[in-house]
Amino acid sequence: MVSNVELPAVITHSLLKTFQRCPREALYKYVELLTPRQKHSQPLERGSWFHELLEAKYKAQAGLETDGVVEVHNAKCDEYGDLMDEEKEKLGDLPVEMKRLYNSYQWYYRKDESWTVHEVEMKVEAEMPNGMQYQGKVDMIVEDEFGLWAVDHKTHKALPSMEYRYRDKQSILYIWALRACGIPITGFIWNYVVPTAPAPLKFKVRGGLYARQPLTDYPTALRGIKQLGLDPTSDPEVLSILKQLKKVRYHPDETQISPVFRRDRLEKHDDMIDRTVLEATHTADRFWNYLWENKDAVERVNDRSCDWCSFRHICTAELIGTNADNVRRQLYKKADPFAYYEEKSRK
């Protein structure tokens, strides 16, 4: 390792993933400690908003002191209210949509009465085989009739395949780290949410339903019908739709058919865990021994993912030799990428 380059004392899954994808991105984020100045983007705001609602819900369920779901939602609404009209138009009516999505989540999962929630936003640490410290933050530790599970909330535009989950490294490292801490985790649960709120059924002015309907669920559809002053039992087509929607509800022993919510539950065997830890250790060694001080030689991986990389502007400026200092000053600021892993105080 080059002595005049200060590297982080800990290793996280995000660091490993970033370095494997593109050393140049790792340089900006983990060596130079840069982060983009705050920008509002629809996927980020929807995902983070809903994640905060779930955090408040499960903290209350675990008996931890926290602001309630209503208080958290109202605080996010206040932030939304401070935005410019153009930003609100781009984001959509998030106060209404996130409330509707949360209510649908509660109905779909029957308020998770079968879960005993032990920890929420839990920091986990373990020593890697090379002596480095691995850190992570697990969204939840829950218990059901099958054992203890690490849970991670994920918001995606589309639900990923199960095969993708089998190859996932973060879940394996979390299982390894938790077991290293003496917590007998059975496996991992991905709590997927497509952050698109269900909408009421659309009726024609002269009566009857439109052929194309928005994404909806039973409580949203029923509530919308009643708000219009309609009798859901008077129209056979509406009644049929409601009966079908009522069946789309979570049961652990049945096939999940919701287009918005899904939970993937997997156990990872010891050989898979050992191989993943060995790979992570090798990547951590490469990161630590990389010649970061020779900045012009740090590789760029140019592929389609560059289009949404947070550091594409500074990377391009330094590549073509324009005034990168101005780009750096205008678009980026210093930030600790490990601040996320610090435990929040419990009020």
C-alpha positions as CSV (number, residue, x, y, z in Angstrom):
1,M,0.0,0.0,0.0
2,V,1.2,3.5,-0.8
3,S,1.9,5.3,2.5
4,N,0.6,8.8,1.5
5,V,-2.8,7.6,0.5
6,E,-5.2,7.2,3.4
7,L,-7.5,4.2,3.0
8,P,-10.6,3.2,5.1
9,A,-10.0,1.0,8.1
10,V,-13.0,-1.1,7.4
11,I,-14.5,-3.1,4.5
12,T,-18.1,-3.0,3.4
13,H,-20.1,-4.8,0.7
14,S,-20.6,-1.5,-1.0
15,L,-16.8,-0.9,-1.1
16,L,-16.1,-4.4,-2.5
17,K,-18.9,-4.1,-5.1
18,T,-17.7,-0.6,-6.2
19,F,-14.1,-1.6,-6.5
20,Q,-15.0,-4.8,-8.5
21,R,-17.2,-2.8,-10.9
22,C,-14.9,0.2,-11.5
23,P,-11.6,1.1,-9.6
24,R,-12.1,4.7,-10.8
25,E,-15.5,4.9,-9.0
26,A,-13.9,3.5,-5.9
27,L,-11.1,6.1,-6.1
28,Y,-13.6,9.0,-6.0
29,K,-15.9,7.5,-3.3
30,Y,-13.6,5.7,-0.9
31,V,-10.2,7.3,-1.4
32,E,-11.0,10.9,-2.2
33,L,-14.3,10.7,-0.2
34,L,-16.4,12.5,-2.8
35,T,-20.2,12.4,-3.0
36,P,-22.5,14.3,-5.4
37,R,-24.3,17.3,-4.1
38,Q,-27.9,16.6,-3.2
39,K,-30.1,15.9,-6.2
40,H,-33.8,14.8,-6.1
41,S,-34.5,11.7,-8.2
42,Q,-37.7,9.8,-8.2
43,P,-36.3,6.3,-7.5
44,L,-34.2,7.5,-4.6
45,E,-36.9,9.6,-3.0
46,R,-39.6,6.9,-3.4
47,G,-37.3,4.2,-2.0
48,S,-35.9,6.1,0.9
49,W,-39.3,7.5,1.9
50,F,-40.9,4.1,2.0
51,H,-37.8,2.6,3.8
52,E,-38.2,5.2,6.5
53,L,-41.8,4.2,7.0
54,L,-40.9,0.6,7.3
55,E,-38.1,1.4,9.8
56,A,-40.6,3.3,12.0
57,K,-43.2,0.4,11.7
58,Y,-40.8,-2.3,12.7
59,K,-39.1,-0.3,15.4
60,A,-42.5,0.2,17.0
61,Q,-43.2,-3.6,16.5
62,A,-39.9,-4.4,18.3
63,G,-40.7,-2.1,21.2
64,L,-37.9,0.3,20.3
65,E,-38.4,4.0,21.0
66,T,-39.0,5.8,17.7
67,D,-41.1,8.3,15.9
68,G,-44.3,6.7,14.7
69,V,-45.1,6.0,11.1
70,V,-47.4,8.9,11.0
71,E,-44.8,11.3,12.4
72,V,-42.2,10.0,9.9
73,H,-44.6,10.4,7.0
74,N,-45.5,13.9,8.0
75,A,-41.9,14.9,8.3
76,K,-41.3,13.6,4.7
77,C,-44.4,15.5,3.6
78,D,-42.8,18.7,5.0
79,E,-39.6,18.0,3.1
80,Y,-41.7,17.5,0.0
81,G,-43.6,20.7,0.6
82,D,-40.3,22.7,0.5
83,L,-39.5,21.5,-3.0
84,M,-40.0,23.6,-6.1
85,D,-43.2,23.0,-8.2
86,E,-41.0,21.6,-11.0
87,E,-39.5,19.1,-8.6
88,K,-42.9,18.0,-7.3
89,E,-44.2,17.5,-10.8
90,K,-41.2,15.3,-11.6
91,L,-41.5,13.2,-8.4
92,G,-45.3,12.9,-8.5
93,D,-47.7,13.2,-5.5
94,L,-45.5,11.3,-3.1
95,P,-47.4,12.2,0.1
96,V,-50.6,10.5,-1.3
97,E,-48.8,7.7,-3.1
98,M,-46.5,6.6,-0.2
99,K,-49.4,6.6,2.3
100,R,-51.4,4.5,-0.1
101,L,-48.5,2.1,-0.7
102,Y,-47.9,1.7,3.1
103,N,-51.5,0.9,3.7
104,S,-51.4,-1.7,1.0
105,Y,-48.2,-3.2,2.5
106,Q,-49.9,-3.5,5.9
107,W,-53.0,-5.2,4.4
108,Y,-51.0,-7.5,2.1
109,Y,-48.7,-8.8,4.9
110,R,-51.4,-8.8,7.6
111,K,-49.3,-6.4,9.6
112,D,-46.6,-9.1,10.0
113,E,-48.2,-10.5,13.1
114,S,-46.3,-13.8,12.6
115,W,-42.9,-12.0,12.9
116,T,-41.1,-11.3,16.2
117,V,-38.8,-8.3,15.4
118,H,-35.6,-8.4,17.5
119,E,-33.5,-5.7,15.8
120,V,-34.0,-2.9,13.3
121,E,-31.1,-1.1,11.5
122,M,-28.5,-3.3,13.2
123,K,-24.8,-2.7,12.7
124,V,-22.8,-5.9,12.4
125,E,-19.0,-6.3,12.4
126,A,-16.7,-9.3,11.9
127,E,-13.0,-9.9,11.3
128,M,-12.1,-11.1,7.9
129,P,-9.5,-13.8,7.4
130,N,-6.9,-11.2,6.5
131,G,-7.5,-9.3,9.7
132,M,-9.6,-6.5,8.2
133,Q,-12.9,-5.5,9.7
134,Y,-16.0,-6.1,7.8
135,Q,-19.0,-3.9,8.5
136,G,-22.6,-4.0,7.4
137,K,-26.0,-2.8,8.5
138,V,-28.9,-5.3,8.5
139,D,-32.4,-3.8,8.1
140,M,-33.9,-6.3,10.6
141,I,-33.5,-9.4,12.5
142,V,-36.8,-11.3,12.8
143,E,-37.9,-14.6,14.2
144,D,-40.7,-16.9,13.0
145,E,-41.5,-20.6,13.4
146,F,-38.5,-21.5,11.2
147,G,-35.8,-19.6,13.1
148,L,-34.0,-16.2,13.0
149,W,-33.7,-14.3,9.7
150,A,-31.8,-11.3,8.5
151,V,-34.2,-9.1,6.5
152,D,-33.3,-6.5,3.9
153,H,-35.8,-4.1,2.4
154,K,-35.3,-3.5,-1.3
155,T,-37.2,-1.2,-3.7
156,H,-37.0,-1.9,-7.4
157,K,-38.9,-0.9,-10.5
158,A,-39.1,-4.6,-11.3
159,L,-38.9,-7.7,-9.1
160,P,-35.6,-9.6,-9.7
161,S,-35.3,-13.3,-10.4
162,M,-34.7,-15.9,-7.8
163,E,-31.5,-16.9,-9.6
164,Y,-30.2,-13.4,-9.0
165,R,-30.8,-13.9,-5.3
166,Y,-28.9,-17.1,-5.3
167,R,-25.8,-15.3,-6.6
168,D,-26.2,-12.3,-4.2
169,K,-23.0,-11.8,-2.1
170,Q,-24.2,-9.3,0.4
171,S,-26.7,-11.6,2.0
172,I,-24.0,-14.3,2.3
173,L,-21.6,-11.9,4.0
174,Y,-24.3,-10.7,6.4
175,I,-25.1,-14.3,7.4
176,W,-21.4,-15.0,7.9
177,A,-20.9,-11.8,9.9
178,L,-23.9,-12.3,12.1
179,R,-22.9,-15.9,12.9
180,A,-19.4,-14.7,13.6
181,C,-21.0,-12.4,16.2
182,G,-22.8,-15.4,17.8
183,I,-26.2,-14.8,16.3
184,P,-27.6,-18.1,14.9
185,I,-29.1,-16.8,11.7
186,T,-31.0,-19.4,9.7
187,G,-31.0,-17.5,6.4
188,F,-31.9,-14.3,4.6
189,I,-35.2,-12.6,3.5
190,W,-35.4,-10.0,0.8
191,N,-38.4,-7.8,1.4
192,Y,-39.1,-6.5,-2.1
193,V,-41.3,-3.5,-2.9
194,V,-42.0,-1.9,-6.2
195,P,-42.5,1.7,-5.1
196,T,-45.5,2.3,-7.3
197,A,-48.6,3.0,-5.2
198,P,-51.8,1.1,-6.2
199,A,-54.5,3.5,-7.7
200,P,-58.3,3.3,-7.6
201,L,-60.2,1.7,-10.4
202,K,-61.1,4.1,-13.3
203,F,-64.7,4.5,-14.2
204,K,-66.2,6.1,-17.2
205,V,-68.4,9.3,-16.7
206,R,-71.4,7.4,-18.0
207,G,-70.7,4.4,-15.9
208,G,-68.7,1.2,-16.4
209,L,-65.0,0.5,-16.2
210,Y,-62.3,1.5,-18.6
211,A,-60.7,-1.4,-20.4
212,R,-57.2,-0.4,-19.2
213,Q,-57.0,-0.1,-15.4
214,P,-54.1,1.1,-13.2
215,L,-52.2,-1.1,-10.8
216,T,-54.4,-1.6,-7.8
217,D,-55.2,-3.9,-4.9
218,Y,-58.3,-4.8,-2.9
219,P,-58.3,-2.1,-0.2
220,T,-57.4,0.7,-2.6
221,A,-60.1,-0.4,-5.2
222,L,-62.8,-0.8,-2.5
223,R,-62.0,2.5,-0.9
224,G,-62.1,4.3,-4.3
225,I,-65.5,2.7,-5.1
226,K,-67.0,3.8,-1.8
227,Q,-65.5,7.4,-2.2
228,L,-67.4,7.6,-5.5
229,G,-70.6,6.7,-3.7
230,L,-71.0,3.4,-5.7
231,D,-72.3,0.1,-4.5
232,P,-69.6,-2.5,-5.2
233,T,-72.2,-5.3,-5.3
234,S,-74.4,-3.7,-7.9
235,D,-71.9,-4.3,-10.8
236,P,-71.0,-7.9,-11.6
237,E,-67.7,-6.8,-13.3
238,V,-66.6,-4.7,-10.3
239,L,-67.6,-7.4,-7.9
240,S,-65.6,-10.0,-9.9
241,I,-62.5,-7.7,-9.9
242,L,-62.8,-7.2,-6.1
243,K,-63.0,-10.9,-5.5
244,Q,-59.9,-11.6,-7.5
245,L,-58.0,-8.7,-5.8
246,K,-59.0,-10.0,-2.4
247,K,-57.1,-13.3,-3.1
248,V,-53.8,-11.4,-3.8
249,R,-52.6,-11.5,-0.3
250,Y,-49.4,-12.9,1.3
251,H,-49.3,-16.4,2.7
252,P,-45.9,-18.1,3.3
253,D,-47.0,-21.4,1.9
254,E,-48.6,-20.1,-1.3
255,T,-47.2,-18.7,-4.6
256,Q,-46.7,-15.0,-4.4
257,I,-48.5,-13.3,-7.3
258,S,-48.4,-9.6,-6.2
259,P,-46.8,-7.3,-8.8
260,V,-45.7,-5.0,-6.0
261,F,-44.7,-7.0,-3.0
262,R,-42.5,-10.2,-2.7
263,R,-40.4,-11.9,-0.1
264,D,-37.6,-14.3,-1.1
265,R,-36.4,-16.5,1.7
266,L,-33.2,-18.4,1.2
267,E,-30.7,-20.4,3.3
268,K,-27.0,-20.4,2.3
269,H,-25.0,-23.5,3.0
270,D,-21.5,-23.4,4.6
271,D,-19.5,-24.1,1.5
272,M,-21.1,-21.2,-0.3
273,I,-20.4,-18.9,2.6
274,D,-16.8,-20.0,2.8
275,R,-16.2,-19.3,-0.9
276,T,-17.9,-15.9,-0.7
277,V,-15.8,-14.8,2.3
278,L,-12.6,-16.0,0.5
279,E,-13.6,-14.0,-2.6
280,A,-14.4,-10.9,-0.5
281,T,-11.1,-11.2,1.3
282,H,-9.2,-11.4,-2.0
283,T,-11.0,-8.3,-3.3
284,A,-10.3,-6.4,0.0
285,D,-6.6,-7.3,-0.3
286,R,-6.5,-5.9,-3.9
287,F,-8.2,-2.7,-2.8
288,W,-5.8,-2.2,0.0
289,N,-2.7,-2.8,-2.1
290,Y,-3.9,-0.9,-5.2
291,L,-1.5,1.9,-6.3
292,W,-4.0,4.8,-5.7
293,E,-1.4,7.5,-5.7
294,N,-0.8,7.0,-9.4
295,K,-4.2,8.6,-10.1
296,D,-3.9,8.8,-13.9
297,A,-3.4,5.0,-14.1
298,V,-6.5,4.1,-12.1
299,E,-8.7,2.1,-14.5
300,R,-12.0,3.2,-15.8
301,V,-14.6,0.5,-16.7
302,N,-16.5,2.1,-19.6
303,D,-19.9,0.4,-20.0
304,R,-23.5,1.3,-19.9
305,S,-23.5,1.6,-16.1
306,C,-21.4,4.8,-16.6
307,D,-24.6,6.6,-17.7
308,W,-26.0,6.4,-14.2
309,C,-22.7,6.5,-12.2
310,S,-22.6,9.4,-9.8
311,F,-19.0,10.3,-10.7
312,R,-19.3,10.3,-14.5
313,H,-18.9,14.1,-14.7
314,I,-15.6,14.3,-12.8
315,C,-14.4,11.1,-14.5
316,T,-15.0,12.4,-18.0
317,A,-13.5,15.8,-17.1
318,E,-10.3,14.3,-15.9
319,L,-10.1,11.9,-18.8
320,I,-10.4,14.6,-21.5
321,G,-8.3,17.1,-19.6
322,T,-10.8,19.9,-19.0
323,N,-10.9,22.0,-15.9
324,A,-11.8,19.1,-13.5
325,D,-11.4,21.3,-10.4
326,N,-14.4,23.4,-11.4
327,V,-16.5,20.2,-11.9
328,R,-15.3,18.9,-8.6
329,R,-16.2,22.1,-6.8
330,Q,-19.6,22.6,-8.4
331,L,-20.9,19.1,-8.4
332,Y,-19.3,17.3,-5.5
333,K,-18.5,17.6,-1.8
334,K,-16.6,15.7,0.8
335,A,-18.5,13.0,2.7
336,D,-17.9,9.9,4.8
337,P,-19.1,6.9,2.8
338,F,-19.2,4.9,6.1
339,A,-21.5,7.2,8.0
340,Y,-24.5,5.1,7.0
341,Y,-23.1,2.2,9.1
342,E,-22.9,4.2,12.3
343,E,-25.7,3.2,14.6
344,K,-28.5,5.7,15.0
345,S,-29.3,6.8,18.5
346,R,-32.6,5.3,19.8
347,K,-34.7,8.1,21.1
